[in-house]
Amino acid sequence: MGWMARMTCCTRRMGSTCQTWEMTHFWLISTAATRSCGWMINDTSLTEANSFSSLIPTSPSSMLNQYKFEDEPELRDLFITVDDPESHITAIETFITYRVVTKTSRGEFDSSEYEVRRRYQDFLWLKSRLEEAHPTLIIPPLPEKFIMKGMVERFSDEFIETRRKALHKFLNRIAEHPTLTFNEDFKIFLTAQAWELSSHKKQGPGLFSRMGQTVRAVASSVRGGVKNRPDMFTDINDYMETFNQKINLLDKISQRIYKEERGYYCEMKEYGPIHTLWCASEEDLVDSLKGVASCIDKCCKATENRMAGLTENLLPVLHEYVLYGEVLTGVLKRRDQIQAELDSKVDALSNKKVEKDLLTEEIGNLEDKVECANNALKADWDRWKQNMQHDMKTAFLSVAENNIHYYEQCLATWESFLTSQTVDLHLGEDSEDKP
């Protein structure tokens, strides 16, 4: 890819002054991303480098903005914002609530704007109700309840902001879904006051009831197996096994690289001032030491910006699709459970001469249920795959552009320093030559 060649060239020119081991870090994540695209052999839009060359201009600053994706989003009539987190401390628990603001032009809403406050367990309730109503649709994932990978402390500003963004994306993905967006529980979640939502929750099945249904469904699927699974769903299952392996690997590598980058950033912040302090005892090196300190400070700021780019554009996308992998695995198991139930009834009909009419009716109902489940998953699978490809392309392009900008900025900083030192060196030599 063009940007890899440019950065390799930049690294060679910078030499020992540019901390070339950083380049190895970026190469590692870029290589991992490229290799991981192997699980999308049929998705040539992600794996063929030539598909980028004719569409993207050579200027890094315009690369991401000029890239055009197919299927522009349709006009929206539902806009949701999650913001303004508030901490609540009671005698038995501490929790955070978030403001959920909804603006809509839909006729089924009594007002055009709503503002409610929701806590994490309310989002969990919504997700469980969506899964119950649409067992073979791909429900967007929620961020984990507890802290991930020891990156930040629970209830820290960083953790709360990361969760807020994930909850915001969760609701907007539902709003953009052609089926989920019209779910009645979703509407109640967006519009009901806290006491109204609490009352509505009591009308549905309890947590342990839902857990029991899930356990029984999975156990039935595992015990009975699936005899007549359509080839398409076998292919999807195989695809997801490879997808989960690769996306988990990318997520782990990216988190590790970010952690090392933070360590490097902290070292850089201490490294620059040492040169400034050294000036007091080295009068003849004052200009050089101050120049190095200035370069390190500028590179430190550039590193901070690059880290911000990772946390904004890459890490959340990778981790969301790690969670999507778990969601899809559950959806496939639920589809298989419905298929296994149908298979068991067909076997029972062939082995029994009594209750034939009752079994025939049950089989007819189950055949309709399987067909609905298959059609729902087929449509949602195509939609999910398209969104995944768009999100991955956007994330990788953003990483590429951020890194090009970072290395060009560092290169310009050090080249400016070298130029100034070369000029000073020549002036010093000329003055020494004069009698």
Secondary structure by P-SEA (a helix, b strand, c coil): caaaaaaaaaaaaacccccaaaaaaaaaaaaaaaaaccccccccccccaaaaaacccccccccccccccccccccccbbbbbcbbbbbbcccccbbbbbbbbbbcccccccccccccccaaaaaaaaaaaaaacccccccccccccccccccccccaaaaaaaaaaaaaaaaaaaacccccccaaaaaaacccaaaaaaaaaacccaaaaaaaaaaaaaaaaacccccccaaaaaaaaaaaaaaaaaaaaaaaaaaaaaaaaaaaaaaaaaaaaaaaaccccccaaaaaaaaaaaaaaaaaaaaaaaaaaacccaaaaaaaaaaaaaaaaaaaaaaaaaaaaaaaaaaaaacccaaaaaaaaaaaaaaaaaaaaaaaaaaaaaaaaaaaaaaaaaaaaaaaaaaaaaaaaaaaaaaaaaaaaaaaaaaaaaaacc
